[in-house]
Amino acid sequence: MAEQGYCVKCKAKKDIKDAAEVEMKNGRRALKGSCTSCGTGMFKILGNKK
């Protein structure tokens, strides 16, 4: 199952296409990708680094 996030353009929860895990400046993990419907960039903050 693909990760889901909130798309601000569609105003709904959508699957994140080409999701890649990145590390933010403060050390927290996040997923970065794009919306499957409209192609808008999506960003989902995950928990702290394990």
mmCIF file as gemmi writes it, N, C-alpha and C atoms, coordinates in Angstrom:
data_model
loop_
_atom_site.group_PDB
_atom_site.id
_atom_site.type_symbol
_atom_site.label_atom_id
_atom_site.label_alt_id
_atom_site.label_comp_id
_atom_site.label_asym_id
_atom_site.label_entity_id
_atom_site.label_seq_id
_atom_site.pdbx_PDB_ins_code
_atom_site.Cartn_x
_atom_site.Cartn_y
_atom_site.Cartn_z
_atom_site.occupancy
_atom_site.B_iso_or_equiv
_atom_site.pdbx_formal_charge
_atom_site.auth_seq_id
_atom_site.auth_asym_id
_atom_site.pdbx_PDB_model_num
ATOM 1 N N . MET Axp A 1 ? 0.841 -1.191 0 1 0 ? 1 A 1
ATOM 2 C CA . MET Axp A 1 ? 0 0 0 1 0 ? 1 A 1
ATOM 3 C C . MET Axp A 1 ? 0.88 1.246 0 1 0 ? 1 A 1
ATOM 4 N N . ALA Axp A 2 ? 0.532 2.201 -0.812 1 0 ? 2 A 1
ATOM 5 C CA . ALA Axp A 2 ? 1.288 3.445 -0.899 1 0 ? 2 A 1
ATOM 6 C C . ALA Axp A 2 ? 0.982 4.336 0.301 1 0 ? 2 A 1
ATOM 7 N N . GLU Axp A 3 ? 1.951 5.156 0.654 1 0 ? 3 A 1
ATOM 8 C CA . GLU Axp A 3 ? 1.745 6.117 1.743 1 0 ? 3 A 1
ATOM 9 C C . GLU Axp A 3 ? 0.733 7.16 1.31 1 0 ? 3 A 1
ATOM 10 N N . GLN Axp A 4 ? -0.033 7.645 2.278 1 0 ? 4 A 1
ATOM 11 C CA . GLN Axp A 4 ? -1.014 8.672 1.994 1 0 ? 4 A 1
ATOM 12 C C . GLN Axp A 4 ? -0.656 9.955 2.722 1 0 ? 4 A 1
ATOM 13 N N . GLY Axp A 5 ? -1.033 11.069 2.1 1 0 ? 5 A 1
ATOM 14 C CA . GLY Axp A 5 ? -0.82 12.377 2.672 1 0 ? 5 A 1
ATOM 15 C C . GLY Axp A 5 ? -1.949 13.29 2.225 1 0 ? 5 A 1
ATOM 16 N N . TYR Axp A 6 ? -1.966 14.515 2.746 1 0 ? 6 A 1
ATOM 17 C CA . TYR Axp A 6 ? -3.023 15.462 2.411 1 0 ? 6 A 1
ATOM 18 C C . TYR Axp A 6 ? -2.552 16.359 1.278 1 0 ? 6 A 1
ATOM 19 N N . CYS Axp A 7 ? -3.329 16.418 0.199 1 0 ? 7 A 1
ATOM 20 C CA . CYS Axp A 7 ? -3.042 17.3 -0.93 1 0 ? 7 A 1
ATOM 21 C C . CYS Axp A 7 ? -3.823 18.594 -0.725 1 0 ? 7 A 1
ATOM 22 N N . VAL Axp A 8 ? -3.116 19.713 -0.662 1 0 ? 8 A 1
ATOM 23 C CA . VAL Axp A 8 ? -3.789 20.992 -0.422 1 0 ? 8 A 1
ATOM 24 C C . VAL Axp A 8 ? -4.542 21.483 -1.651 1 0 ? 8 A 1
ATOM 25 N N . LYS Axp A 9 ? -4.154 21.048 -2.823 1 0 ? 9 A 1
ATOM 26 C CA . LYS Axp A 9 ? -4.858 21.465 -4.035 1 0 ? 9 A 1
ATOM 27 C C . LYS Axp A 9 ? -6.157 20.681 -4.208 1 0 ? 9 A 1
ATOM 28 N N . CYS Axp A 10 ? -6.111 19.354 -3.996 1 0 ? 10 A 1
ATOM 29 C CA . CYS Axp A 10 ? -7.311 18.507 -4.108 1 0 ? 10 A 1
ATOM 30 C C . CYS Axp A 10 ? -8.185 18.6 -2.854 1 0 ? 10 A 1
ATOM 31 N N . LYS Axp A 11 ? -7.604 19.047 -1.746 1 0 ? 11 A 1
ATOM 32 C CA . LYS Axp A 11 ? -8.275 19.122 -0.448 1 0 ? 11 A 1
ATOM 33 C C . LYS Axp A 11 ? -8.796 17.76 -0.009 1 0 ? 11 A 1
ATOM 34 N N . ALA Axp A 12 ? -7.946 16.738 -0.165 1 0 ? 12 A 1
ATOM 35 C CA . ALA Axp A 12 ? -8.306 15.377 0.218 1 0 ? 12 A 1
ATOM 36 C C . ALA Axp A 12 ? -7.037 14.565 0.456 1 0 ? 12 A 1
ATOM 37 N N . LYS Axp A 13 ? -7.187 13.432 1.148 1 0 ? 13 A 1
ATOM 38 C CA . LYS Axp A 13 ? -6.075 12.517 1.335 1 0 ? 13 A 1
ATOM 39 C C . LYS Axp A 13 ? -5.877 11.72 0.057 1 0 ? 13 A 1
ATOM 40 N N . LYS Axp A 14 ? -4.643 11.689 -0.428 1 0 ? 14 A 1
ATOM 41 C CA . LYS Axp A 14 ? -4.303 10.991 -1.664 1 0 ? 14 A 1
ATOM 42 C C . LYS Axp A 14 ? -3.021 10.19 -1.447 1 0 ? 14 A 1
ATOM 43 N N . ASP Axp A 15 ? -2.79 9.224 -2.341 1 0 ? 15 A 1
ATOM 44 C CA . ASP Axp A 15 ? -1.53 8.486 -2.321 1 0 ? 15 A 1
ATOM 45 C C . ASP Axp A 15 ? -0.4 9.401 -2.776 1 0 ? 15 A 1
ATOM 46 N N . ILE Axp A 16 ? 0.797 9.185 -2.212 1 0 ? 16 A 1
ATOM 47 C CA . ILE Axp A 16 ? 1.969 9.967 -2.579 1 0 ? 16 A 1
ATOM 48 C C . ILE Axp A 16 ? 2.742 9.188 -3.636 1 0 ? 16 A 1
ATOM 49 N N . LYS Axp A 17 ? 2.871 9.769 -4.829 1 0 ? 17 A 1
ATOM 50 C CA . LYS Axp A 17 ? 3.595 9.126 -5.924 1 0 ? 17 A 1
ATOM 51 C C . LYS Axp A 17 ? 5.085 9.442 -5.796 1 0 ? 17 A 1
ATOM 52 N N . ASP Axp A 18 ? 5.936 8.461 -6.072 1 0 ? 18 A 1
ATOM 53 C CA . ASP Axp A 18 ? 7.397 8.611 -6.013 1 0 ? 18 A 1
ATOM 54 C C . ASP Axp A 18 ? 7.849 9.12 -4.644 1 0 ? 18 A 1
ATOM 55 N N . ALA Axp A 19 ? 7.285 8.535 -3.581 1 0 ? 19 A 1
ATOM 56 C CA . ALA Axp A 19 ? 7.618 8.966 -2.221 1 0 ? 19 A 1
ATOM 57 C C . ALA Axp A 19 ? 9.06 8.594 -1.885 1 0 ? 19 A 1
ATOM 58 N N . ALA Axp A 20 ? 9.788 9.566 -1.374 1 0 ? 20 A 1
ATOM 59 C CA . ALA Axp A 20 ? 11.168 9.357 -0.942 1 0 ? 20 A 1
ATOM 60 C C . ALA Axp A 20 ? 11.311 9.899 0.469 1 0 ? 20 A 1
ATOM 61 N N . GLU Axp A 21 ? 11.992 9.129 1.322 1 0 ? 21 A 1
ATOM 62 C CA . GLU Axp A 21 ? 12.19 9.581 2.698 1 0 ? 21 A 1
ATOM 63 C C . GLU Axp A 21 ? 13.359 10.549 2.739 1 0 ? 21 A 1
ATOM 64 N N . VAL Axp A 22 ? 13.131 11.712 3.35 1 0 ? 22 A 1
ATOM 65 C CA . VAL Axp A 22 ? 14.159 12.73 3.498 1 0 ? 22 A 1
ATOM 66 C C . VAL Axp A 22 ? 14.305 13.07 4.974 1 0 ? 22 A 1
ATOM 67 N N . GLU Axp A 23 ? 15.429 13.706 5.316 1 0 ? 23 A 1
ATOM 68 C CA . GLU Axp A 23 ? 15.645 14.147 6.696 1 0 ? 23 A 1
ATOM 69 C C . GLU Axp A 23 ? 15.65 15.67 6.706 1 0 ? 23 A 1
ATOM 70 N N . MET Axp A 24 ? 14.811 16.238 7.569 1 0 ? 24 A 1
ATOM 71 C CA . MET Axp A 24 ? 14.73 17.69 7.668 1 0 ? 24 A 1
ATOM 72 C C . MET Axp A 24 ? 15.914 18.224 8.477 1 0 ? 24 A 1
ATOM 73 N N . LYS Axp A 25 ? 16.077 19.536 8.482 1 0 ? 25 A 1
ATOM 74 C CA . LYS Axp A 25 ? 17.199 20.161 9.183 1 0 ? 25 A 1
ATOM 75 C C . LYS Axp A 25 ? 17.222 19.825 10.666 1 0 ? 25 A 1
ATOM 76 N N . ASN Axp A 26 ? 16.037 19.674 11.268 1 0 ? 26 A 1
ATOM 77 C CA . ASN Axp A 26 ? 15.974 19.401 12.699 1 0 ? 26 A 1
ATOM 78 C C . ASN Axp A 26 ? 16.129 17.915 13.019 1 0 ? 26 A 1
ATOM 79 N N . GLY Axp A 27 ? 16.388 17.071 12.024 1 0 ? 27 A 1
ATOM 80 C CA . GLY Axp A 27 ? 16.639 15.652 12.254 1 0 ? 27 A 1
ATOM 81 C C . GLY Axp A 27 ? 15.421 14.761 12.13 1 0 ? 27 A 1
ATOM 82 N N . ARG Axp A 28 ? 14.246 15.341 11.938 1 0 ? 28 A 1
ATOM 83 C CA . ARG Axp A 28 ? 13.035 14.539 11.806 1 0 ? 28 A 1
ATOM 84 C C . ARG Axp A 28 ? 12.937 13.981 10.389 1 0 ? 28 A 1
ATOM 85 N N . ARG Axp A 29 ? 12.24 12.848 10.278 1 0 ? 29 A 1
ATOM 86 C CA . ARG Axp A 29 ? 12.06 12.207 8.986 1 0 ? 29 A 1
ATOM 87 C C . ARG Axp A 29 ? 10.783 12.72 8.321 1 0 ? 29 A 1
ATOM 88 N N . ALA Axp A 30 ? 10.754 12.704 6.991 1 0 ? 30 A 1
ATOM 89 C CA . ALA Axp A 30 ? 9.578 13.132 6.245 1 0 ? 30 A 1
ATOM 90 C C . ALA Axp A 30 ? 9.536 12.398 4.914 1 0 ? 30 A 1
ATOM 91 N N . LEU Axp A 31 ? 8.348 12.317 4.332 1 0 ? 31 A 1
ATOM 92 C CA . LEU Axp A 31 ? 8.177 11.771 2.992 1 0 ? 31 A 1
ATOM 93 C C . LEU Axp A 31 ? 7.919 12.917 2.037 1 0 ? 31 A 1
ATOM 94 N N . LYS Axp A 32 ? 8.567 12.87 0.879 1 0 ? 32 A 1
ATOM 95 C CA . LYS Axp A 32 ? 8.402 13.907 -0.118 1 0 ? 32 A 1
ATOM 96 C C . LYS Axp A 32 ? 8.058 13.24 -1.436 1 0 ? 32 A 1
ATOM 97 N N . GLY Axp A 33 ? 7.03 13.733 -2.093 1 0 ? 33 A 1
ATOM 98 C CA . GLY Axp A 33 ? 6.598 13.171 -3.36 1 0 ? 33 A 1
ATOM 99 C C . GLY Axp A 33 ? 5.592 14.076 -4.025 1 0 ? 33 A 1
ATOM 100 N N . SER Axp A 34 ? 4.732 13.475 -4.866 1 0 ? 34 A 1
ATOM 101 C CA . SER Axp A 34 ? 3.724 14.279 -5.557 1 0 ? 34 A 1
ATOM 102 C C . SER Axp A 34 ? 2.383 13.566 -5.528 1 0 ? 34 A 1
ATOM 103 N N . CYS Axp A 35 ? 1.32 14.328 -5.746 1 0 ? 35 A 1
ATOM 104 C CA . CYS Axp A 35 ? -0.047 13.819 -5.738 1 0 ? 35 A 1
ATOM 105 C C . CYS Axp A 35 ? -0.281 12.993 -7.001 1 0 ? 35 A 1
ATOM 106 N N . THR Axp A 36 ? -0.983 11.873 -6.863 1 0 ? 36 A 1
ATOM 107 C CA . THR Axp A 36 ? -1.258 11.021 -8.015 1 0 ? 36 A 1
ATOM 108 C C . THR Axp A 36 ? -2.289 11.653 -8.945 1 0 ? 36 A 1
ATOM 109 N N . SER Axp A 37 ? -3.145 12.515 -8.434 1 0 ? 37 A 1
ATOM 110 C CA . SER Axp A 37 ? -4.202 13.117 -9.26 1 0 ? 37 A 1
ATOM 111 C C . SER Axp A 37 ? -3.75 14.373 -9.996 1 0 ? 37 A 1
ATOM 112 N N . CYS Axp A 38 ? -3.206 15.338 -9.253 1 0 ? 38 A 1
ATOM 113 C CA . CYS Axp A 38 ? -2.916 16.647 -9.85 1 0 ? 38 A 1
ATOM 114 C C . CYS Axp A 38 ? -1.427 16.933 -10.027 1 0 ? 38 A 1
ATOM 115 N N . GLY Axp A 39 ? -0.561 16.15 -9.38 1 0 ? 39 A 1
ATOM 116 C CA . GLY Axp A 39 ? 0.877 16.343 -9.53 1 0 ? 39 A 1
ATOM 117 C C . GLY Axp A 39 ? 1.486 17.371 -8.601 1 0 ? 39 A 1
ATOM 118 N N . THR Axp A 40 ? 0.698 17.953 -7.707 1 0 ? 40 A 1
ATOM 119 C CA . THR Axp A 40 ? 1.2 18.932 -6.745 1 0 ? 40 A 1
ATOM 120 C C . THR Axp A 40 ? 2.166 18.253 -5.771 1 0 ? 40 A 1
ATOM 121 N N . GLY Axp A 41 ? 3.202 18.961 -5.347 1 0 ? 41 A 1
ATOM 122 C CA . GLY Axp A 41 ? 4.153 18.426 -4.389 1 0 ? 41 A 1
ATOM 123 C C . GLY Axp A 41 ? 3.494 18.165 -3.051 1 0 ? 41 A 1
ATOM 124 N N . MET Axp A 42 ? 3.815 17.004 -2.453 1 0 ? 42 A 1
ATOM 125 C CA . MET Axp A 42 ? 3.259 16.643 -1.142 1 0 ? 42 A 1
ATOM 126 C C . MET Axp A 42 ? 4.4 16.375 -0.176 1 0 ? 42 A 1
ATOM 127 N N . PHE Axp A 43 ? 4.158 16.636 1.095 1 0 ? 43 A 1
ATOM 128 C CA . PHE Axp A 43 ? 5.153 16.494 2.145 1 0 ? 43 A 1
ATOM 129 C C . PHE Axp A 43 ? 4.454 15.951 3.375 1 0 ? 43 A 1
ATOM 130 N N . LYS Axp A 44 ? 4.942 14.843 3.913 1 0 ? 44 A 1
ATOM 131 C CA . LYS Axp A 44 ? 4.327 14.252 5.109 1 0 ? 44 A 1
ATOM 132 C C . LYS Axp A 44 ? 5.405 14.061 6.163 1 0 ? 44 A 1
ATOM 133 N N . ILE Axp A 45 ? 5.217 14.676 7.323 1 0 ? 45 A 1
ATOM 134 C CA . ILE Axp A 45 ? 6.176 14.559 8.418 1 0 ? 45 A 1
ATOM 135 C C . ILE Axp A 45 ? 5.939 13.245 9.151 1 0 ? 45 A 1
ATOM 136 N N . LEU Axp A 46 ? 7.009 12.481 9.331 1 0 ? 46 A 1
ATOM 137 C CA . LEU Axp A 46 ? 6.953 11.211 10.048 1 0 ? 46 A 1
ATOM 138 C C . LEU Axp A 46 ? 7.461 11.415 11.468 1 0 ? 46 A 1
ATOM 139 N N . GLY Axp A 47 ? 7.628 10.346 12.213 1 0 ? 47 A 1
ATOM 140 C CA . GLY Axp A 47 ? 8.111 10.437 13.581 1 0 ? 47 A 1
ATOM 141 C C . GLY Axp A 47 ? 9.595 10.803 13.645 1 0 ? 47 A 1
ATOM 142 N N . ASN Axp A 48 ? 10.134 10.885 14.847 1 0 ? 48 A 1
ATOM 143 C CA . ASN Axp A 48 ? 11.537 11.199 15.029 1 0 ? 48 A 1
ATOM 144 C C . ASN Axp A 48 ? 12.413 10.106 14.463 1 0 ? 48 A 1
ATOM 145 N N . LYS Axp A 49 ? 13.659 10.433 14.233 1 0 ? 49 A 1
ATOM 146 C CA . LYS Axp A 49 ? 14.621 9.481 13.678 1 0 ? 49 A 1
ATOM 147 C C . LYS Axp A 49 ? 14.829 8.327 14.655 1 0 ? 49 A 1
ATOM 148 N N . LYS Axp A 50 ? 14.851 7.124 14.115 1 0 ? 50 A 1
ATOM 149 C CA . LYS Axp A 50 ? 15.01 5.931 14.967 1 0 ? 50 A 1
ATOM 150 C C . LYS Axp A 50 ? 16.449 5.619 15.204 1 0 ? 50 A 1
